Amino acid sequence: MSTKILFLTPGMWKGGAETQLLKIARFLKFQNNDVMIISLKPINGFNTNFEEEGLRVVFLKNWKTHSISNCMLLYKAVKAFKPDVTIAFMFIAIIFARILKIRFKFNLISSIRTSVLPKKWNIPFRLTAVLDDKVVYNSHASKLNFENRNLVRKLGIVINNGIFLPELQCQNNVNSSGIFVWICIAHFKWNKDYLTLFKAIALLKQYKFRVDIIGNLNDEVWPFKVIKDLGIENHVRLLGFKPNASEYLRRAEAFVLSSFMEGMPNAILEAMAYRKPVVASAIDGNIELLQGANAGLLFEPANQQDLADKMVQVMHMSEDNRIALGRRGRNYIESNFSEAKVMSDWSDIISDYSKNGKARLNASV
């Protein structure tokens, strides 16, 4: 019997969480489930025709000017769809889904994608936590933080992000230009802390290297000004958004990410899948990944000197040592983050919370 599965998300940005949501939705649709996605904002960063894929996607409008009509549209869409299971990604979507559950009585799976609950969502998140049927995290660090602080009322499980595993040659590509090439993949959002990365690069002007940055600039002009002011134009390439970063990953020799807040960053997972050694900030998700895989170096968040030191350490490594780091990262991804394993985990939890699994679910509570 087909299960009616509703996904609720703040928006369809082309970010890590949204990419995972779409992968899961496509997989569950492929399993002949009836799938609908509701985006709480009119944001669609994916260049795809959802209707051709058989996915219904409803985009709400700007809340400042359409708050009443948005509430009505959301209510009508959920009422018409009659979901058996709702999967809510991220905090505001989780809060909305919990409120909707009171009226529509669906099973609710709340998916927490970061280890930090912003203060603005603290009270409504705590007050509605009892309405979850299951909580799914994408990192053990997030699970420990939320459960230890009593932010949730149900014990959760960890389902990792699913990562595509590219076919690779036996060795990393050798760069014959004499310039060490780093890659950074991250949109220009407040939590990515590009300023620390730029300042670290400025401390390394004497070295022959380049950092290729792939990510949506969101019409920001400050990065160009900072790069010019720091005199690092020859060391940084702002490449903008690229729908497929695989060729840049293949050509790079190492990956760097300077964020001061992440969940389980897809960009690092993808870099590890391409066997790249990683330098990243010592925050929960990054620590869990790099210490678990022994695939790179961590630096103190917002510390440009420490970041610069770690980048130099990687650039001064022998090629064999960098290859060893990359291989350990790839092996870790294969064991824990392969799409086949992750989608199987989601399929199992949907089976437990569908109508067919309802009696088994009630018996286990």
Short mmCIF file of the C-alpha atoms (twelve columns), coordinates in Angstrom:
data_MODEL
# 
_entry.id   MODEL 
# 
loop_
_atom_site.group_PDB 
_atom_site.id 
_atom_site.type_symbol 
_atom_site.label_atom_id 
_atom_site.label_alt_id 
_atom_site.label_comp_id 
_atom_site.label_asym_id 
_atom_site.label_seq_id 
_atom_site.Cartn_x 
_atom_site.Cartn_y 
_atom_site.Cartn_z 
_atom_site.pdbx_PDB_model_num 
ATOM 1   C CA . MET A 1   0.000  0.000  0.000   1 
ATOM 2   C CA . SER A 2   1.307  3.458  -0.939  1 
ATOM 3   C CA . THR A 3   2.146  5.794  1.930   1 
ATOM 4   C CA . LYS A 4   1.318  9.493  1.688   1 
ATOM 5   C CA . ILE A 5   4.444  11.362 2.787   1 
ATOM 6   C CA . LEU A 6   4.588  15.112 3.305   1 
ATOM 7   C CA . PHE A 7   7.874  17.003 3.574   1 
ATOM 8   C CA . LEU A 8   7.819  20.421 5.230   1 
ATOM 9   C CA . THR A 9   10.830 22.714 4.830   1 
ATOM 10  C CA . PRO A 10  11.562 26.429 5.385   1 
ATOM 11  C CA . GLY A 11  12.554 26.839 1.726   1 
ATOM 12  C CA . MET A 12  14.004 25.013 -1.244  1 
ATOM 13  C CA . TRP A 13  17.414 26.633 -1.208  1 
ATOM 14  C CA . LYS A 14  20.082 24.546 -2.882  1 
ATOM 15  C CA . GLY A 15  21.792 23.935 0.437   1 
ATOM 16  C CA . GLY A 16  22.881 20.795 2.239   1 
ATOM 17  C CA . ALA A 17  19.646 20.140 4.139   1 
ATOM 18  C CA . GLU A 18  17.417 20.826 1.141   1 
ATOM 19  C CA . THR A 19  19.572 18.627 -1.101  1 
ATOM 20  C CA . GLN A 20  19.165 15.778 1.374   1 
ATOM 21  C CA . LEU A 21  15.416 16.376 1.600   1 
ATOM 22  C CA . LEU A 22  15.074 16.184 -2.177  1 
ATOM 23  C CA . LYS A 23  17.174 12.999 -2.351  1 
ATOM 24  C CA . ILE A 24  14.951 11.341 0.240   1 
ATOM 25  C CA . ALA A 25  11.750 12.565 -1.432  1 
ATOM 26  C CA . ARG A 26  12.874 11.232 -4.812  1 
ATOM 27  C CA . PHE A 27  13.828 7.894  -3.314  1 
ATOM 28  C CA . LEU A 28  10.516 7.483  -1.489  1 
ATOM 29  C CA . LYS A 29  8.655  8.471  -4.660  1 
ATOM 30  C CA . PHE A 30  10.644 5.838  -6.568  1 
ATOM 31  C CA . GLN A 31  9.342  3.323  -4.014  1 
ATOM 32  C CA . ASN A 32  5.811  4.185  -5.212  1 
ATOM 33  C CA . ASN A 33  4.887  6.364  -2.260  1 
ATOM 34  C CA . ASP A 34  2.779  9.479  -2.740  1 
ATOM 35  C CA . VAL A 35  5.096  12.415 -1.948  1 
ATOM 36  C CA . MET A 36  4.441  16.136 -1.552  1 
ATOM 37  C CA . ILE A 37  6.809  18.935 -0.464  1 
ATOM 38  C CA . ILE A 38  5.655  22.211 1.068   1 
ATOM 39  C CA . SER A 39  8.155  25.069 1.131   1 
ATOM 40  C CA . LEU A 40  7.293  27.737 3.696   1 
ATOM 41  C CA . LYS A 41  9.010  30.359 1.547   1 
ATOM 42  C CA . PRO A 42  8.862  31.044 -2.218  1 
ATOM 43  C CA . ILE A 43  12.463 29.922 -2.675  1 
ATOM 44  C CA . ASN A 44  13.452 27.371 -5.319  1 
ATOM 45  C CA . GLY A 45  17.188 27.032 -5.901  1 
ATOM 46  C CA . PHE A 46  16.894 23.752 -7.790  1 
ATOM 47  C CA . ASN A 47  16.923 23.893 -11.552 1 
ATOM 48  C CA . THR A 48  14.503 21.032 -11.989 1 
ATOM 49  C CA . ASN A 49  10.957 20.315 -13.087 1 
ATOM 50  C CA . PHE A 50  9.381  18.700 -10.054 1 
ATOM 51  C CA . GLU A 51  6.150  17.852 -11.865 1 
ATOM 52  C CA . GLU A 52  8.013  15.756 -14.430 1 
ATOM 53  C CA . GLU A 53  9.451  13.745 -11.540 1 
ATOM 54  C CA . GLY A 54  6.009  13.200 -10.088 1 
ATOM 55  C CA . LEU A 55  6.731  15.387 -7.069  1 
ATOM 56  C CA . ARG A 56  4.163  17.913 -5.949  1 
ATOM 57  C CA . VAL A 57  5.838  21.000 -4.535  1 
ATOM 58  C CA . VAL A 58  3.818  23.831 -2.992  1 
ATOM 59  C CA . PHE A 59  5.576  27.159 -2.461  1 
ATOM 60  C CA . LEU A 60  4.082  29.601 0.012   1 
ATOM 61  C CA . LYS A 61  4.475  33.336 -0.551  1 
ATOM 62  C CA . ASN A 62  6.267  36.079 1.360   1 
ATOM 63  C CA . TRP A 63  4.986  35.980 4.947   1 
ATOM 64  C CA . LYS A 64  5.232  39.728 5.503   1 
ATOM 65  C CA . THR A 65  2.566  40.407 2.891   1 
ATOM 66  C CA . HIS A 66  0.720  37.087 2.695   1 
ATOM 67  C CA . SER A 67  0.626  35.738 6.261   1 
ATOM 68  C CA . ILE A 68  -3.130 35.022 6.321   1 
ATOM 69  C CA . SER A 69  -3.286 33.556 2.822   1 
ATOM 70  C CA . ASN A 70  -0.192 31.461 3.550   1 
ATOM 71  C CA . CYS A 71  -1.827 29.964 6.632   1 
ATOM 72  C CA . MET A 72  -4.948 29.180 4.599   1 
ATOM 73  C CA . LEU A 73  -2.960 27.657 1.734   1 
ATOM 74  C CA . LEU A 74  -0.876 25.560 4.121   1 
ATOM 75  C CA . TYR A 75  -3.958 24.289 5.926   1 
ATOM 76  C CA . LYS A 76  -5.797 23.477 2.672   1 
ATOM 77  C CA . ALA A 77  -2.795 21.742 1.125   1 
ATOM 78  C CA . VAL A 78  -2.292 19.468 4.134   1 
ATOM 79  C CA . LYS A 79  -6.026 18.780 4.451   1 
ATOM 80  C CA . ALA A 80  -6.287 17.820 0.783   1 
ATOM 81  C CA . PHE A 81  -3.177 15.630 0.829   1 
ATOM 82  C CA . LYS A 82  -4.042 13.785 4.084   1 
ATOM 83  C CA . PRO A 83  -0.482 12.647 4.878   1 
ATOM 84  C CA . ASP A 84  0.171  9.443  6.758   1 
ATOM 85  C CA . VAL A 85  3.650  10.667 7.665   1 
ATOM 86  C CA . THR A 86  5.101  14.168 7.768   1 
ATOM 87  C CA . ILE A 87  8.858  14.720 7.752   1 
ATOM 88  C CA . ALA A 88  9.790  18.234 8.887   1 
ATOM 89  C CA . PHE A 89  13.264 19.536 8.158   1 
ATOM 90  C CA . MET A 90  14.725 22.260 10.408  1 
ATOM 91  C CA . PHE A 91  13.277 24.190 13.312  1 
ATOM 92  C CA . ILE A 92  10.584 26.483 11.919  1 
ATOM 93  C CA . ALA A 93  9.233  23.696 9.724   1 
ATOM 94  C CA . ILE A 94  9.215  21.356 12.735  1 
ATOM 95  C CA . ILE A 95  7.208  23.884 14.782  1 
ATOM 96  C CA . PHE A 96  4.683  24.337 11.942  1 
ATOM 97  C CA . ALA A 97  4.389  20.554 11.493  1 
ATOM 98  C CA . ARG A 98  3.775  20.007 15.201  1 
ATOM 99  C CA . ILE A 99  0.921  22.518 15.161  1 
ATOM 100 C CA . LEU A 100 -0.574 20.921 12.035  1 
ATOM 101 C CA . LYS A 101 -0.331 17.483 13.666  1 
ATOM 102 C CA . ILE A 102 -2.822 18.584 16.349  1 
ATOM 103 C CA . ARG A 103 -5.478 18.945 13.652  1 
ATOM 104 C CA . PHE A 104 -4.516 16.289 11.116  1 
ATOM 105 C CA . LYS A 105 -3.202 13.494 13.378  1 
ATOM 106 C CA . PHE A 106 -0.387 12.351 11.081  1 
ATOM 107 C CA . ASN A 107 2.753  10.652 12.357  1 
ATOM 108 C CA . LEU A 108 5.489  13.269 12.652  1 
ATOM 109 C CA . ILE A 109 9.200  12.706 12.091  1 
ATOM 110 C CA . SER A 110 11.172 15.801 13.049  1 
ATOM 111 C CA . SER A 111 14.565 16.006 11.348  1 
ATOM 112 C CA . ILE A 112 17.122 18.160 13.186  1 
ATOM 113 C CA . ARG A 113 20.010 19.202 10.938  1 
ATOM 114 C CA . THR A 114 22.241 21.196 13.292  1 
ATOM 115 C CA . SER A 115 23.469 20.903 16.861  1 
ATOM 116 C CA . VAL A 116 22.475 24.464 17.877  1 
ATOM 117 C CA . LEU A 117 18.910 25.676 18.475  1 
ATOM 118 C CA . PRO A 118 18.682 29.427 17.721  1 
ATOM 119 C CA . LYS A 119 17.343 31.464 20.628  1 
ATOM 120 C CA . LYS A 120 14.373 32.764 18.626  1 
ATOM 121 C CA . TRP A 121 12.974 29.226 18.284  1 
ATOM 122 C CA . ASN A 122 13.795 28.047 21.815  1 
ATOM 123 C CA . ILE A 123 10.425 28.595 23.521  1 
ATOM 124 C CA . PRO A 124 8.064  27.408 20.728  1 
ATOM 125 C CA . PHE A 125 10.354 24.445 20.020  1 
ATOM 126 C CA . ARG A 126 10.356 23.327 23.659  1 
ATOM 127 C CA . LEU A 127 6.609  23.866 24.116  1 
ATOM 128 C CA . THR A 128 5.690  21.732 21.101  1 
ATOM 129 C CA . ALA A 129 8.335  19.002 21.510  1 
ATOM 130 C CA . VAL A 130 5.837  16.536 22.980  1 
ATOM 131 C CA . LEU A 131 4.129  16.290 19.576  1 
ATOM 132 C CA . ASP A 132 7.018  14.499 17.853  1 
ATOM 133 C CA . ASP A 133 6.564  10.808 17.100  1 
ATOM 134 C CA . LYS A 134 10.213 10.378 16.150  1 
ATOM 135 C CA . VAL A 135 13.261 12.606 16.059  1 
ATOM 136 C CA . VAL A 136 15.956 12.038 13.445  1 
ATOM 137 C CA . TYR A 137 19.363 13.717 13.590  1 
ATOM 138 C CA . ASN A 138 22.054 13.778 10.939  1 
ATOM 139 C CA . SER A 139 24.901 13.717 13.470  1 
ATOM 140 C CA . HIS A 140 25.614 12.158 16.854  1 
ATOM 141 C CA . ALA A 141 26.760 15.563 18.122  1 
ATOM 142 C CA . SER A 142 23.305 17.038 17.476  1 
ATOM 143 C CA . LYS A 143 21.582 14.095 19.126  1 
ATOM 144 C CA . LEU A 144 23.697 14.360 22.279  1 
ATOM 145 C CA . ASN A 145 23.262 18.118 22.515  1 
ATOM 146 C CA . PHE A 146 19.474 18.108 22.146  1 
ATOM 147 C CA . GLU A 147 18.888 15.152 24.422  1 
ATOM 148 C CA . ASN A 148 21.325 16.276 27.127  1 
ATOM 149 C CA . ARG A 149 19.701 19.732 27.218  1 
ATOM 150 C CA . ASN A 150 16.182 18.223 27.285  1 
ATOM 151 C CA . LEU A 151 15.193 20.089 24.123  1 
ATOM 152 C CA . VAL A 152 13.241 17.056 22.862  1 
ATOM 153 C CA . ARG A 153 10.839 14.646 24.562  1 
ATOM 154 C CA . LYS A 154 11.606 11.548 22.491  1 
ATOM 155 C CA . LEU A 155 14.868 9.655  22.163  1 
ATOM 156 C CA . GLY A 156 16.055 10.006 18.597  1 
ATOM 157 C CA . ILE A 157 18.117 8.152  16.048  1 
ATOM 158 C CA . VAL A 158 20.890 9.253  13.710  1 
ATOM 159 C CA . ILE A 159 20.473 8.857  9.956   1 
ATOM 160 C CA . ASN A 160 23.497 10.242 8.170   1 
ATOM 161 C CA . ASN A 161 23.413 12.394 5.068   1 
ATOM 162 C CA . GLY A 162 23.479 10.310 1.902   1 
ATOM 163 C CA . ILE A 163 26.478 11.063 -0.321  1 
ATOM 164 C CA . PHE A 164 27.053 10.026 -3.927  1 
ATOM 165 C CA . LEU A 165 30.267 8.041  -4.269  1 
ATOM 166 C CA . PRO A 166 32.082 9.013  -7.492  1 
ATOM 167 C CA . GLU A 167 34.303 6.600  -9.324  1 
ATOM 168 C CA . LEU A 168 37.910 7.659  -8.845  1 
ATOM 169 C CA . GLN A 169 41.307 6.743  -10.183 1 
ATOM 170 C CA . CYS A 170 43.699 4.908  -7.887  1 
ATOM 171 C CA . GLN A 171 45.636 8.098  -7.163  1 
ATOM 172 C CA . ASN A 172 44.647 11.723 -6.770  1 
ATOM 173 C CA . ASN A 173 45.142 13.948 -9.789  1 
ATOM 174 C CA . VAL A 174 48.616 15.428 -9.829  1 
ATOM 175 C CA . ASN A 175 48.787 19.188 -10.237 1 
ATOM 176 C CA . SER A 176 51.644 20.078 -12.567 1 
ATOM 177 C CA . SER A 177 51.222 23.875 -12.321 1 
ATOM 178 C CA . GLY A 178 53.271 24.220 -9.135  1 
ATOM 179 C CA . ILE A 179 50.341 26.000 -7.479  1 
ATOM 180 C CA . PHE A 180 48.605 24.207 -4.624  1 
ATOM 181 C CA . VAL A 181 44.851 24.310 -5.295  1 
ATOM 182 C CA . TRP A 182 42.345 24.424 -2.442  1 
ATOM 183 C CA . ILE A 183 38.610 24.248 -2.904  1 
ATOM 184 C CA . CYS A 184 35.874 25.647 -0.677  1 
ATOM 185 C CA . ILE A 185 32.204 24.914 -1.396  1 
ATOM 186 C CA . ALA A 186 29.784 27.064 0.584   1 
ATOM 187 C CA . HIS A 187 27.242 29.769 -0.144  1 
ATOM 188 C CA . PHE A 188 28.002 33.216 1.227   1 
ATOM 189 C CA . LYS A 189 25.850 32.940 4.350   1 
ATOM 190 C CA . TRP A 190 26.516 34.436 7.776   1 
ATOM 191 C CA . ASN A 191 27.627 31.152 9.359   1 
ATOM 192 C CA . LYS A 192 30.290 30.335 6.753   1 
ATOM 193 C CA . ASP A 193 32.708 32.945 8.143   1 
ATOM 194 C CA . TYR A 194 34.486 33.687 4.892   1 
ATOM 195 C CA . LEU A 195 36.147 36.683 6.533   1 
ATOM 196 C CA . THR A 196 38.318 34.385 8.654   1 
ATOM 197 C CA . LEU A 197 39.261 32.401 5.549   1 
ATOM 198 C CA . PHE A 198 40.220 35.564 3.648   1 
ATOM 199 C CA . LYS A 199 42.327 36.802 6.566   1 
ATOM 200 C CA . ALA A 200 44.073 33.432 6.784   1 
ATOM 201 C CA . ILE A 201 44.842 33.556 3.081   1 
ATOM 202 C CA . ALA A 202 46.336 37.025 3.556   1 
ATOM 203 C CA . LEU A 203 48.769 35.552 6.086   1 
ATOM 204 C CA . LEU A 204 50.026 33.103 3.451   1 
ATOM 205 C CA . LYS A 205 50.773 35.397 0.537   1 
ATOM 206 C CA . GLN A 206 54.330 34.098 0.272   1 
ATOM 207 C CA . TYR A 207 53.110 30.614 -0.702  1 
ATOM 208 C CA . LYS A 208 52.094 29.449 -4.172  1 
ATOM 209 C CA . PHE A 209 48.483 28.419 -3.749  1 
ATOM 210 C CA . ARG A 210 44.961 29.305 -4.821  1 
ATOM 211 C CA . VAL A 211 41.564 28.859 -3.172  1 
ATOM 212 C CA . ASP A 212 38.697 28.216 -5.574  1 
ATOM 213 C CA . ILE A 213 35.410 29.181 -3.910  1 
ATOM 214 C CA . ILE A 214 32.151 27.746 -5.232  1 
ATOM 215 C CA . GLY A 215 28.971 29.182 -3.782  1 
ATOM 216 C CA . ASN A 216 26.175 31.628 -4.367  1 
ATOM 217 C CA . LEU A 217 27.309 35.170 -3.572  1 
ATOM 218 C CA . ASN A 218 23.680 36.224 -2.935  1 
ATOM 219 C CA . ASP A 219 24.463 39.612 -4.535  1 
ATOM 220 C CA . GLU A 220 27.026 40.385 -1.819  1 
ATOM 221 C CA . VAL A 221 29.755 42.860 -2.804  1 
ATOM 222 C CA . TRP A 222 31.817 42.819 0.390   1 
ATOM 223 C CA . PRO A 223 33.825 39.690 -0.589  1 
ATOM 224 C CA . PHE A 224 35.306 41.489 -3.607  1 
ATOM 225 C CA . LYS A 225 36.172 44.519 -1.468  1 
ATOM 226 C CA . VAL A 226 37.796 42.437 1.282   1 
ATOM 227 C CA . ILE A 227 39.810 40.436 -1.237  1 
ATOM 228 C CA . LYS A 228 41.073 43.643 -2.807  1 
ATOM 229 C CA . ASP A 229 41.798 45.324 0.543   1 
ATOM 230 C CA . LEU A 230 43.769 42.282 1.734   1 
ATOM 231 C CA . GLY A 231 45.667 42.066 -1.539  1 
ATOM 232 C CA . ILE A 232 44.802 38.420 -2.134  1 
ATOM 233 C CA . GLU A 233 43.369 38.703 -5.646  1 
ATOM 234 C CA . ASN A 234 45.980 36.263 -6.961  1 
ATOM 235 C CA . HIS A 235 45.101 33.683 -4.319  1 
ATOM 236 C CA . VAL A 236 41.291 33.587 -4.495  1 
ATOM 237 C CA . ARG A 237 38.844 32.794 -7.281  1 
ATOM 238 C CA . LEU A 238 35.169 33.487 -6.602  1 
ATOM 239 C CA . LEU A 239 33.492 31.111 -9.037  1 
ATOM 240 C CA . GLY A 240 29.891 31.645 -7.956  1 
ATOM 241 C CA . PHE A 241 27.328 28.876 -7.867  1 
ATOM 242 C CA . LYS A 242 28.082 25.785 -9.930  1 
ATOM 243 C CA . PRO A 243 25.378 23.128 -10.358 1 
ATOM 244 C CA . ASN A 244 28.082 20.479 -10.549 1 
ATOM 245 C CA . ALA A 245 31.298 21.000 -8.626  1 
ATOM 246 C CA . SER A 246 32.735 17.563 -9.364  1 
ATOM 247 C CA . GLU A 247 35.437 18.690 -11.800 1 
ATOM 248 C CA . TYR A 248 36.662 21.343 -9.367  1 
ATOM 249 C CA . LEU A 249 36.778 18.742 -6.606  1 
ATOM 250 C CA . ARG A 250 38.729 16.359 -8.805  1 
ATOM 251 C CA . ARG A 251 41.354 18.979 -9.658  1 
ATOM 252 C CA . ALA A 252 41.802 20.355 -6.135  1 
ATOM 253 C CA . GLU A 253 44.413 19.018 -3.750  1 
ATOM 254 C CA . ALA A 254 42.643 19.841 -0.480  1 
ATOM 255 C CA . PHE A 255 39.393 21.231 0.905   1 
ATOM 256 C CA . VAL A 256 38.902 24.056 3.408   1 
ATOM 257 C CA . LEU A 257 35.803 25.273 5.298   1 
ATOM 258 C CA . SER A 258 35.812 28.113 7.828   1 
ATOM 259 C CA . SER A 259 32.240 27.949 9.221   1 
ATOM 260 C CA . PHE A 260 31.491 28.740 12.844  1 
ATOM 261 C CA . MET A 261 28.203 26.791 12.757  1 
ATOM 262 C CA . GLU A 262 27.239 23.698 10.762  1 
ATOM 263 C CA . GLY A 263 25.125 20.612 11.109  1 
ATOM 264 C CA . MET A 264 26.664 17.748 9.177   1 
ATOM 265 C CA . PRO A 265 28.204 19.644 6.240   1 
ATOM 266 C CA . ASN A 266 27.586 18.011 2.870   1 
ATOM 267 C CA . ALA A 267 30.509 19.929 1.389   1 
ATOM 268 C CA . ILE A 268 32.990 18.170 3.676   1 
ATOM 269 C CA . LEU A 269 31.323 14.811 3.035   1 
ATOM 270 C CA . GLU A 270 31.613 15.342 -0.710  1 
ATOM 271 C CA . ALA A 271 35.246 16.393 -0.408  1 
ATOM 272 C CA . MET A 272 35.971 13.222 1.555   1 
ATOM 273 C CA . ALA A 273 34.133 11.176 -1.080  1 
ATOM 274 C CA . TYR A 274 36.586 12.662 -3.610  1 
ATOM 275 C CA . ARG A 275 39.522 11.697 -1.347  1 
ATOM 276 C CA . LYS A 276 40.514 15.248 -0.430  1 
ATOM 277 C CA . PRO A 277 42.248 16.056 2.862   1 
ATOM 278 C CA . VAL A 278 40.176 18.566 4.823   1 
ATOM 279 C CA . VAL A 279 40.909 21.598 6.968   1 
ATOM 280 C CA . ALA A 280 37.797 22.725 8.865   1 
ATOM 281 C CA . SER A 281 36.714 24.621 11.969  1 
ATOM 282 C CA . ALA A 282 36.495 22.661 15.216  1 
ATOM 283 C CA . ILE A 283 32.702 22.692 15.603  1 
ATOM 284 C CA . ASP A 284 30.459 19.744 16.447  1 
ATOM 285 C CA . GLY A 285 29.719 18.236 13.029  1 
ATOM 286 C CA . ASN A 286 33.227 18.835 11.696  1 
ATOM 287 C CA . ILE A 287 34.835 17.346 14.802  1 
ATOM 288 C CA . GLU A 288 32.643 14.251 14.539  1 
ATOM 289 C CA . LEU A 289 33.613 13.776 10.901  1 
ATOM 290 C CA . LEU A 290 37.323 14.508 10.914  1 
ATOM 291 C CA . GLN A 291 38.112 12.751 14.170  1 
ATOM 292 C CA . GLY A 292 35.995 9.760  13.176  1 
ATOM 293 C CA . ALA A 293 37.694 9.450  9.796   1 
ATOM 294 C CA . ASN A 294 41.148 10.852 10.672  1 
ATOM 295 C CA . ALA A 295 40.917 12.630 7.330   1 
ATOM 296 C CA . GLY A 296 42.116 16.161 8.037   1 
ATOM 297 C CA . LEU A 297 42.913 18.938 10.473  1 
ATOM 298 C CA . LEU A 298 40.722 21.092 12.721  1 
ATOM 299 C CA . PHE A 299 41.360 24.739 13.585  1 
ATOM 300 C CA . GLU A 300 39.945 27.000 16.265  1 
ATOM 301 C CA . PRO A 301 36.820 28.767 14.898  1 
ATOM 302 C CA . ALA A 302 37.312 32.438 13.902  1 
ATOM 303 C CA . ASN A 303 41.087 32.114 14.401  1 
ATOM 304 C CA . GLN A 304 42.751 33.101 11.128  1 
ATOM 305 C CA . GLN A 305 46.253 32.339 12.405  1 
ATOM 306 C CA . ASP A 306 45.315 28.800 13.389  1 
ATOM 307 C CA . LEU A 307 43.573 28.290 10.054  1 
ATOM 308 C CA . ALA A 308 46.621 29.588 8.199   1 
ATOM 309 C CA . ASP A 309 48.895 27.277 10.207  1 
ATOM 310 C CA . LYS A 310 46.750 24.230 9.397   1 
ATOM 311 C CA . MET A 311 46.656 25.127 5.698   1 
ATOM 312 C CA . VAL A 312 50.451 25.397 5.663   1 
ATOM 313 C CA . GLN A 313 50.706 22.051 7.427   1 
ATOM 314 C CA . VAL A 314 48.652 20.384 4.690   1 
ATOM 315 C CA . MET A 315 50.537 22.127 1.886   1 
ATOM 316 C CA . HIS A 316 53.864 21.009 3.390   1 
ATOM 317 C CA . MET A 317 52.768 17.382 3.722   1 
ATOM 318 C CA . SER A 318 54.185 14.843 1.347   1 
ATOM 319 C CA . GLU A 319 51.814 13.807 -1.404  1 
ATOM 320 C CA . ASP A 320 51.694 10.311 0.092   1 
ATOM 321 C CA . ASN A 321 50.484 11.704 3.432   1 
ATOM 322 C CA . ARG A 322 47.769 13.775 1.755   1 
ATOM 323 C CA . ILE A 323 46.682 10.751 -0.247  1 
ATOM 324 C CA . ALA A 324 46.501 8.710  2.969   1 
ATOM 325 C CA . LEU A 325 44.238 11.328 4.580   1 
ATOM 326 C CA . GLY A 326 42.042 11.348 1.497   1 
ATOM 327 C CA . ARG A 327 41.748 7.578  1.393   1 
ATOM 328 C CA . ARG A 328 40.726 7.399  5.042   1 
ATOM 329 C CA . GLY A 329 38.035 9.981  4.369   1 
ATOM 330 C CA . ARG A 330 36.729 8.069  1.361   1 
ATOM 331 C CA . ASN A 331 36.635 4.800  3.320   1 
ATOM 332 C CA . TYR A 332 34.704 6.515  6.112   1 
ATOM 333 C CA . ILE A 333 32.109 7.852  3.667   1 
ATOM 334 C CA . GLU A 334 31.720 4.455  2.016   1 
ATOM 335 C CA . SER A 335 31.091 2.813  5.396   1 
ATOM 336 C CA . ASN A 336 28.747 5.401  6.910   1 
ATOM 337 C CA . PHE A 337 27.297 7.820  4.335   1 
ATOM 338 C CA . SER A 338 26.654 5.917  1.112   1 
ATOM 339 C CA . GLU A 339 23.305 6.812  -0.457  1 
ATOM 340 C CA . ALA A 340 22.226 3.162  -0.575  1 
ATOM 341 C CA . LYS A 341 22.615 2.734  3.198   1 
ATOM 342 C CA . VAL A 342 21.057 6.078  4.094   1 
ATOM 343 C CA . MET A 343 18.009 5.630  1.859   1 
ATOM 344 C CA . SER A 344 17.498 2.156  3.275   1 
ATOM 345 C CA . ASP A 345 17.457 3.681  6.784   1 
ATOM 346 C CA . TRP A 346 14.823 6.229  5.729   1 
ATOM 347 C CA . SER A 347 12.756 3.517  4.053   1 
ATOM 348 C CA . ASP A 348 12.769 1.514  7.283   1 
ATOM 349 C CA . ILE A 349 11.605 4.421  9.429   1 
ATOM 350 C CA . ILE A 350 8.848  5.336  6.961   1 
ATOM 351 C CA . SER A 351 7.644  1.721  7.073   1 
ATOM 352 C CA . ASP A 352 7.456  1.913  10.864  1 
ATOM 353 C CA . TYR A 353 5.432  5.138  10.789  1 
ATOM 354 C CA . SER A 354 3.133  4.421  7.850   1 
ATOM 355 C CA . LYS A 355 -0.397 3.100  8.245   1 
ATOM 356 C CA . ASN A 356 0.885  -0.441 7.717   1 
ATOM 357 C CA . GLY A 357 3.351  -0.011 10.561  1 
ATOM 358 C CA . LYS A 358 0.976  1.795  12.919  1 
ATOM 359 C CA . ALA A 359 0.093  -1.219 15.045  1 
ATOM 360 C CA . ARG A 360 3.768  -2.131 15.404  1 
ATOM 361 C CA . LEU A 361 4.554  1.494  16.284  1 
ATOM 362 C CA . ASN A 362 1.858  1.684  18.966  1 
ATOM 363 C CA . ALA A 363 3.010  -1.608 20.441  1 
ATOM 364 C CA . SER A 364 6.554  -0.318 20.786  1 
ATOM 365 C CA . VAL A 365 5.696  3.007  22.512  1 
# 
